[in-house]
């Protein structure tokens, strides 16, 4: 299999963490790509020209990290990403933290191409900022448990979303605030799959 990704996309990082957590590192080749540069190899793989994209052994190209997660979960071994007995709570938390990633990513892109003042003051910018604040507050009050032997999908998306906010929008989660969130993140950041894939 091939995984098209880059080092700064939170969505690509989710897929890469799952590759590691599901014991698939030796079965997935990483293909570093720049979707903003209209990478010809990526464009030939999937018409959306976005990452991540997973190309299966039989040539199917799957975009969107949550769809990739579903496929990789079936390929991997050990505890599933969404344990059946906790499926509703895991998916509910994932929906919030994945939404946080989307709001943060879209805000970063808007600021890059429109300028921070224009992006933040627009109707969509105000909605993104409000969604970010609500999601961060929600996470503080409903953090997933710290992992045991395996990471679940909500633990992965929570950690990646929070680290992406700290990486790209540090003013949204400054040091000394959200004490429970910061403590939880400090502990889960020691996970090898998260250390290996850290943003840079």
C-alpha positions as CSV (number, residue, x, y, z in Angstrom):
1,X,0.0,0.0,0.0
2,X,1.0,3.6,-0.5
3,X,0.0,6.6,1.7
4,X,0.3,10.1,0.2
5,X,0.9,12.6,2.9
6,X,2.9,15.6,4.2
7,X,4.4,16.6,7.5
8,X,2.0,19.4,8.4
9,X,-1.5,18.0,7.6
10,X,-3.4,16.9,10.7
11,X,-5.5,14.6,8.5
12,X,-2.4,12.9,7.1
13,X,-1.0,12.6,10.5
14,X,-4.1,10.8,11.8
15,X,-3.6,8.2,9.0
16,X,0.1,7.8,9.7
17,X,-0.5,7.3,13.4
18,X,-3.1,4.6,12.6
19,X,-0.6,2.9,10.3
20,X,1.8,2.7,13.2
21,X,-0.8,1.8,15.8
22,X,-2.3,-1.0,13.7
23,X,1.1,-2.6,13.1
24,X,1.1,-1.8,9.4
25,X,4.4,0.2,9.0
26,X,6.1,-2.5,7.0
27,X,3.1,-2.8,4.6
28,X,2.6,0.9,3.8
29,X,5.0,3.0,1.8
30,X,4.9,6.7,2.6
31,X,4.8,9.0,-0.4
32,X,5.6,12.6,0.6
33,X,3.5,15.0,-1.5
34,X,2.6,18.7,-1.8
35,X,-1.0,19.1,-2.8
36,X,-0.6,22.9,-3.0
37,X,2.0,22.4,-5.7
38,X,-0.3,20.3,-7.8
39,X,1.8,17.2,-7.4
40,X,1.4,15.2,-10.6
41,X,1.7,11.9,-8.8
42,X,-1.0,12.8,-6.3
43,X,-3.3,14.2,-9.1
44,X,-2.9,11.0,-11.0
45,X,-3.9,9.0,-7.9
46,X,-7.0,10.9,-6.9
47,X,-9.0,13.7,-8.6
48,X,-9.4,15.8,-5.4
49,X,-5.7,16.6,-5.1
50,X,-5.7,16.5,-1.4
51,X,-4.0,14.4,1.3
52,X,-4.1,11.9,2.7
53,X,-4.8,9.3,0.1
54,X,-4.2,5.6,0.6
55,X,-3.7,3.4,-2.4
56,X,-4.5,-0.2,-1.6
57,X,-2.6,-3.2,-3.0
58,X,-5.3,-3.7,-5.6
59,X,-5.1,-0.1,-6.8
60,X,-8.1,1.5,-5.0
61,X,-7.3,5.1,-4.0
62,X,-9.1,6.1,-0.7
63,X,-9.1,9.8,0.3
64,X,-10.3,11.3,3.6
65,X,-8.6,10.2,6.8
66,X,-11.6,8.7,8.5
67,X,-12.3,6.5,5.5
68,X,-8.7,5.5,5.5
69,X,-8.9,4.8,9.2
70,X,-11.8,2.4,8.6
71,X,-9.9,0.5,5.9
72,X,-6.6,0.3,7.9
73,X,-8.5,-0.9,10.9
74,X,-9.6,-3.9,8.9
75,X,-6.1,-4.6,7.7
76,X,-4.4,-4.3,11.1
77,X,-4.1,-6.5,14.2
78,X,-4.9,-6.1,17.8
79,X,-7.5,-3.9,19.5
80,X,-9.7,-2.1,16.9
81,X,-9.8,1.7,16.7
82,X,-13.4,1.7,17.6
83,X,-14.1,-1.1,20.1
84,X,-17.6,-2.3,19.7
85,X,-18.5,-2.0,23.4
86,X,-17.6,1.7,23.4
87,X,-18.4,2.6,19.8
88,X,-20.9,5.4,20.5
89,X,-18.7,7.3,23.0
90,X,-15.6,6.9,20.8
91,X,-17.3,8.1,17.7
92,X,-19.0,11.0,19.5
93,X,-15.6,12.3,20.9
94,X,-14.0,11.7,17.4
95,X,-16.7,13.8,15.8
96,X,-15.8,16.8,18.1
97,X,-12.1,16.5,17.7
98,X,-12.2,15.9,14.0
99,X,-14.3,18.9,13.7
100,X,-11.7,20.9,15.7
101,X,-9.1,19.8,13.1
102,X,-11.3,20.9,10.2
103,X,-12.0,24.3,11.8
104,X,-8.3,24.9,12.7
105,X,-7.1,23.7,9.3
106,X,-9.6,25.9,7.4
107,X,-8.7,28.9,9.5
108,X,-5.0,28.4,8.9
109,X,-5.5,28.2,5.1
110,X,-7.8,31.2,5.0
111,X,-5.3,33.3,6.9
112,X,-2.6,32.1,4.6
113,X,-4.4,33.2,1.4
114,X,-6.6,36.1,2.7
115,X,-4.5,37.5,5.5
116,X,-5.4,37.1,9.2
117,X,-7.6,40.1,9.6
118,X,-9.7,39.5,6.6
119,X,-10.0,35.7,7.3
120,X,-10.9,36.2,11.0
121,X,-13.4,39.0,10.4
122,X,-15.4,37.3,7.7
123,X,-18.6,35.4,8.4
124,X,-16.9,32.1,7.9
125,X,-13.9,33.2,10.0
126,X,-16.1,34.1,12.9
127,X,-17.9,30.7,12.6
128,X,-14.5,28.9,12.6
129,X,-13.2,30.8,15.6
130,X,-16.4,30.2,17.5
131,X,-16.3,26.5,16.6
132,X,-12.7,26.2,17.7
133,X,-13.5,27.8,21.1
134,X,-16.5,25.6,21.7
135,X,-14.6,22.4,20.7
136,X,-11.7,23.2,23.0
137,X,-14.1,23.8,25.9
138,X,-15.9,20.6,25.2
139,X,-12.7,18.6,25.0
140,X,-11.6,20.0,28.4
141,X,-14.7,18.5,30.0
142,X,-14.9,15.2,28.1
143,X,-11.4,13.9,27.5
144,X,-11.0,10.3,26.5
145,X,-9.2,8.0,28.9
146,X,-5.5,7.7,28.6
147,X,-4.5,4.7,26.4
148,X,-3.6,1.3,27.6
149,X,-1.9,-1.0,25.1
150,X,-3.6,0.5,22.0
151,X,-4.9,3.9,20.9
152,X,-8.6,4.3,20.0
153,X,-9.7,6.6,17.2
154,X,-10.9,9.3,19.6
155,X,-7.6,9.3,21.5
156,X,-5.7,9.7,18.1
157,X,-7.9,12.5,16.8
158,X,-7.9,14.3,20.1
159,X,-4.1,14.3,20.4
160,X,-3.6,15.3,16.8
161,X,-6.2,18.0,16.8
162,X,-4.7,19.6,20.0
163,X,-1.2,19.4,18.8
164,X,-2.2,20.9,15.5
165,X,-3.8,23.9,17.3
166,X,-0.7,24.3,19.4
167,X,1.5,24.1,16.2
168,X,-0.5,26.4,14.0
169,X,-2.7,28.5,16.3
170,X,-0.9,28.6,19.7
171,X,-2.9,31.6,20.8
172,X,-6.0,29.4,20.9
173,X,-4.5,27.1,23.5
174,X,-1.8,29.1,25.4
175,X,0.3,27.5,28.1
176,X,-1.3,27.6,31.5
177,X,-4.8,27.3,30.2
178,X,-7.0,24.2,29.9
179,X,-5.1,22.4,32.7
180,X,-6.8,19.0,32.2
181,X,-6.3,19.1,28.5
182,X,-2.7,20.1,28.8
183,X,-2.0,17.3,31.4
184,X,-3.7,14.7,29.2
185,X,-1.8,15.8,26.1
186,X,1.5,15.8,27.9
187,X,1.0,12.2,28.9
188,X,-0.2,10.9,25.5
189,X,2.5,12.7,23.6
190,X,4.9,10.1,24.9
191,X,3.3,7.5,22.7
192,X,5.9,6.4,20.1
193,X,3.4,6.8,17.2
194,X,2.8,10.4,18.2
195,X,6.4,11.2,18.8
196,X,7.4,9.7,15.4
197,X,4.8,11.7,13.6
198,X,5.2,15.1,15.4
199,X,4.5,18.2,13.4
200,X,7.5,20.1,12.0
